[in-house]
Amino acid sequence: MFNGARCVWLGLLLLALPRTGLGEEIWAFRFNSESHGISVSWHDDLVFHNTTGQDASVRLTGISNGQIRPDETIEISVPAGRTVSMAVRWGLWWPDSYPGFWVVRVDVPEGVLVASRGGVNGECPSPCGAPPNPFPNLGAFTMPVFRALVPPGQRQVLMGADLGAQSSRFNVGLYNAGQREAVATVSVYQACDDALLESRTVAVPANTALQVRGLGSAKTHCDPEGVFNTWLRYAVVVMDQPGISYVFNLADDLPFHPRIPLGASVGF
């Protein structure tokens, strides 16, 4: 999933704030993968915080890239006023096919807040412990949580498809929530004049999450006169099935082991 030895995630955090009623469905990308050629792995973590004075339960209602396992623990208890991390529940809410990248659909009751995080783990012997390393010792980053699917044909504009003036490329994660195969077009634009830089069309099977890799090879070519942010670029995703998408950046030139030196988040 995180191909190359020199990659770094810049995630976004979109917090699902439940509405009144019995609950609200949210969608979140999950991942468990390794970088080829180096001993580094990438893992997600769903975090639930119960703001109420009563115990609550979050319930898995759907999963992509496979099926829910027959013996799966569907409900996770979140005690009153407490926080529960899925990172300590290794292997739960994974599809039966165990892919490296998938999406979960979760019913969240009123008063329970949701965040999604990722971590970079160095696969090393003591003192880290035998692989897989149980903690993100190379850094953590925020990931999106979605409160609704984007309707078919609607443009999904993904800003921030750059690392400023630092040379970089990026991947786009796609999830097709439809009942049939989707045709998805990912287009890359430079913001200085909104000119198209490149475009790619892919097929996304039904109920499947995948990534479009290595976008950004066509660099921005803005006239620096009168334009300060010549590096700014964005992606536009259009699918003919309902779904969600996000973008993350990879620096072209990083040290051997990737690290996440900075972080930012939005409060609950």
C-alpha positions as CSV (number, residue, x, y, z in Angstrom):
1,M,0.0,0.0,0.0
2,F,2.7,2.5,1.0
3,N,5.0,1.7,-1.9
4,G,8.6,2.9,-1.8
5,A,11.1,3.4,1.0
6,R,10.7,7.1,1.1
7,C,7.1,7.8,1.8
8,V,5.3,10.0,4.3
9,W,1.7,10.4,5.0
10,L,-0.1,13.7,5.3
11,G,-3.6,12.8,6.4
12,L,-6.7,14.7,7.0
13,L,-9.0,14.4,10.0
14,L,-12.7,14.6,9.6
15,L,-14.5,13.9,12.8
16,A,-17.9,12.2,12.8
17,L,-20.2,14.1,15.2
18,P,-23.3,12.0,15.8
19,R,-26.7,13.4,15.4
20,T,-29.7,12.8,17.7
21,G,-31.5,9.5,17.2
22,L,-30.5,5.8,17.4
23,G,-27.2,6.3,15.7
24,E,-25.3,7.4,12.6
25,E,-23.3,5.4,10.1
26,I,-19.7,6.4,9.4
27,W,-17.2,5.1,6.9
28,A,-13.4,4.8,7.5
29,F,-10.5,3.5,5.5
30,R,-8.4,0.9,7.3
31,F,-5.0,-0.5,6.4
32,N,-2.3,-3.0,7.5
33,S,0.6,-3.1,5.1
34,E,4.4,-3.1,4.7
35,S,6.8,-1.0,2.7
36,H,8.7,-3.2,0.3
37,G,12.5,-3.2,0.7
38,I,12.5,-1.8,4.2
39,S,11.3,-3.0,7.6
40,V,8.5,-0.6,8.0
41,S,4.7,-1.2,8.4
42,W,1.7,1.0,8.4
43,H,-1.4,0.5,10.5
44,D,-4.6,2.4,11.2
45,D,-6.4,3.0,14.5
46,L,-10.1,3.8,15.0
47,V,-10.7,5.7,18.2
48,F,-14.1,6.1,19.9
49,H,-14.7,8.6,22.8
50,N,-18.0,8.4,24.8
51,T,-19.0,11.9,25.9
52,T,-22.1,10.6,27.7
53,G,-22.8,9.3,31.2
54,Q,-24.0,5.9,29.9
55,D,-22.1,3.0,28.4
56,A,-22.5,2.7,24.6
57,S,-21.7,0.3,21.8
58,V,-20.4,0.9,18.3
59,R,-21.4,-1.7,15.8
60,L,-19.8,-2.9,12.6
61,T,-22.4,-2.9,9.8
62,G,-20.3,-3.5,6.7
63,I,-16.9,-4.2,5.3
64,S,-15.2,-3.9,1.9
65,N,-12.7,-6.2,0.0
66,G,-14.3,-9.3,1.4
67,Q,-16.9,-10.4,3.9
68,I,-17.4,-10.0,7.7
69,R,-16.0,-13.1,9.3
70,P,-18.6,-15.4,10.9
71,D,-16.8,-15.3,14.2
72,E,-16.2,-11.5,14.2
73,T,-17.0,-9.4,17.3
74,I,-19.5,-7.1,15.8
75,E,-20.1,-4.7,18.7
76,I,-17.4,-2.9,20.7
77,S,-18.4,-1.4,24.1
78,V,-17.3,2.2,24.9
79,P,-17.8,2.9,28.6
80,A,-19.3,6.2,29.8
81,G,-16.7,9.0,29.7
82,R,-14.0,6.7,28.3
83,T,-12.0,6.3,25.1
84,V,-11.5,3.0,23.2
85,S,-8.8,2.4,20.7
86,M,-9.1,-0.4,18.1
87,A,-5.3,-0.6,18.0
88,V,-5.4,-2.8,21.1
89,R,-7.9,-5.1,19.4
90,W,-5.6,-6.4,16.7
91,G,-7.4,-8.3,13.9
92,L,-10.9,-7.1,14.7
93,W,-13.0,-5.6,12.0
94,W,-10.7,-7.1,9.2
95,P,-12.4,-8.7,6.2
96,D,-12.0,-12.5,5.8
97,S,-9.6,-11.9,2.9
98,Y,-7.2,-9.9,5.0
99,P,-6.2,-7.3,2.4
100,G,-3.8,-4.4,3.1
101,F,-6.5,-1.8,2.5
102,W,-10.2,-1.8,3.1
103,V,-13.2,0.3,4.4
104,V,-15.5,-0.3,7.4
105,R,-19.0,0.9,7.9
106,V,-19.9,1.5,11.6
107,D,-23.0,2.5,13.4
108,V,-22.1,5.0,16.1
109,P,-24.6,6.0,18.8
110,E,-25.4,9.6,19.8
111,G,-22.7,11.1,22.0
112,V,-19.8,8.9,20.8
113,L,-17.1,10.7,18.8
114,V,-14.9,9.0,16.2
115,A,-11.4,9.7,15.0
116,S,-9.2,7.7,12.7
117,R,-5.4,7.7,13.0
118,G,-2.5,5.9,11.3
119,G,1.0,5.0,12.4
120,V,4.4,4.1,11.0
121,N,6.0,1.2,12.7
122,G,9.6,0.2,12.5
123,E,9.8,-3.6,12.3
124,C,12.8,-4.2,14.5
125,P,14.1,-6.6,17.2
126,S,14.5,-5.7,20.9
127,P,13.7,-3.1,22.3
128,C,10.8,-2.8,19.8
129,G,9.8,-6.4,20.3
130,A,9.4,-9.2,17.7
131,P,7.7,-8.1,14.5
132,P,5.1,-6.8,14.1
133,N,6.2,-3.9,16.2
134,P,3.2,-3.0,18.4
135,F,3.6,0.8,18.4
136,P,4.1,3.6,15.8
137,N,7.6,4.5,16.8
138,L,8.2,6.4,13.5
139,G,5.2,8.7,13.9
140,A,1.4,8.9,13.7
141,F,-1.0,10.9,11.4
142,T,-4.7,11.6,11.1
143,M,-7.0,9.9,8.6
144,P,-10.5,10.8,7.4
145,V,-13.8,9.6,8.8
146,F,-16.8,10.1,6.5
147,R,-20.4,10.7,7.6
148,A,-21.9,10.3,4.1
149,L,-21.2,8.7,0.7
150,V,-20.7,10.9,-2.3
151,P,-23.5,10.4,-4.9
152,P,-22.6,9.0,-8.4
153,G,-21.3,11.6,-10.8
154,Q,-20.6,14.2,-8.1
155,R,-17.1,15.8,-8.2
156,Q,-15.0,15.1,-5.1
157,V,-12.4,17.9,-4.9
158,L,-9.3,16.9,-2.9
159,M,-7.3,19.9,-2.0
160,G,-3.7,19.7,-0.6
161,A,-2.3,17.3,-3.2
162,D,1.2,18.7,-2.6
163,L,3.9,19.2,0.0
164,G,4.3,22.9,-0.7
165,A,7.5,23.6,-2.7
166,Q,9.0,20.2,-1.8
167,S,9.1,17.8,-4.7
168,S,6.4,15.1,-4.2
169,R,3.9,12.7,-5.7
170,F,0.6,11.4,-4.2
171,N,-1.8,8.5,-4.1
172,V,-5.6,8.7,-4.1
173,G,-7.6,6.2,-2.1
174,L,-11.0,5.2,-3.6
175,Y,-13.9,3.3,-2.2
176,N,-16.8,2.1,-4.4
177,A,-19.8,1.5,-2.2
178,G,-22.0,0.5,-5.1
179,Q,-23.5,-2.8,-6.2
180,R,-21.6,-2.9,-9.5
181,E,-18.2,-2.0,-10.8
182,A,-17.4,1.7,-10.9
183,V,-15.5,3.8,-13.4
184,A,-13.5,6.4,-11.6
185,T,-11.6,9.3,-13.1
186,V,-8.9,11.0,-11.1
187,S,-7.8,14.4,-12.5
188,V,-4.9,16.5,-11.3
189,Y,-4.9,20.3,-11.6
190,Q,-2.5,23.1,-10.8
191,A,-4.3,25.8,-8.8
192,C,-2.5,28.9,-10.3
193,D,-4.7,28.7,-13.4
194,D,-6.7,25.5,-12.8
195,A,-5.1,23.9,-15.8
196,L,-5.3,20.1,-16.1
197,L,-1.9,18.4,-15.4
198,E,-2.9,14.7,-15.8
199,S,-5.8,12.3,-15.7
200,R,-6.3,8.7,-15.0
201,T,-9.3,6.4,-15.3
202,V,-9.6,3.1,-13.3
203,A,-12.2,0.4,-12.7
204,V,-13.1,-0.1,-9.0
205,P,-15.0,-3.4,-8.3
206,A,-18.2,-3.3,-6.2
207,N,-17.7,-2.8,-2.5
208,T,-13.9,-2.4,-2.9
209,A,-11.3,0.0,-1.7
210,L,-8.1,0.6,-3.8
211,Q,-5.5,3.2,-4.5
212,V,-4.4,5.1,-7.6
213,R,-0.7,5.5,-7.1
214,G,2.1,7.8,-8.3
215,L,0.0,10.8,-9.3
216,G,1.8,14.1,-9.6
217,S,4.5,13.1,-12.1
218,A,3.4,16.0,-14.2
219,K,4.7,18.9,-12.2
220,T,3.2,22.3,-12.0
221,H,4.4,24.9,-14.5
222,C,2.9,28.2,-13.3
223,D,4.4,31.5,-14.3
224,P,6.1,32.7,-11.0
225,E,5.3,36.4,-11.9
226,G,2.5,37.5,-9.7
227,V,1.8,33.9,-8.5
228,F,3.3,33.0,-5.1
229,N,1.9,29.5,-4.5
230,T,3.1,28.0,-7.8
231,W,3.3,24.6,-6.2
232,L,-0.4,24.3,-5.2
233,R,-2.3,21.4,-6.8
234,Y,-5.5,19.4,-6.2
235,A,-7.2,16.3,-7.4
236,V,-10.8,15.8,-8.6
237,V,-12.4,12.4,-8.4
238,V,-15.6,11.4,-10.3
239,M,-17.2,7.9,-9.9
240,D,-20.3,6.6,-11.5
241,Q,-21.1,4.7,-8.2
242,P,-21.5,6.1,-4.7
243,G,-18.3,6.2,-2.7
244,I,-15.6,8.2,-0.9
245,S,-12.0,9.2,-1.6
246,Y,-9.0,10.9,-0.1
247,V,-5.5,12.0,-1.0
248,F,-2.1,11.6,0.7
249,N,1.3,12.8,-0.3
250,L,4.7,11.1,-0.7
251,A,7.9,13.2,-0.7
252,D,10.2,12.3,-3.6
253,D,13.3,12.6,-1.5
254,L,13.3,11.4,2.1
255,P,15.8,9.5,4.4
256,F,15.9,5.7,4.3
257,H,13.3,5.3,7.2
258,P,10.2,7.5,6.8
259,R,9.2,9.6,9.8
260,I,6.3,11.8,10.5
261,P,7.9,15.0,11.9
262,L,4.8,17.1,12.2
263,G,1.2,16.6,13.0
264,A,-2.1,18.5,13.0
265,S,-5.6,17.7,14.0
266,V,-9.1,19.1,14.5
267,G,-10.6,18.9,18.0
268,F,-13.8,16.9,18.7
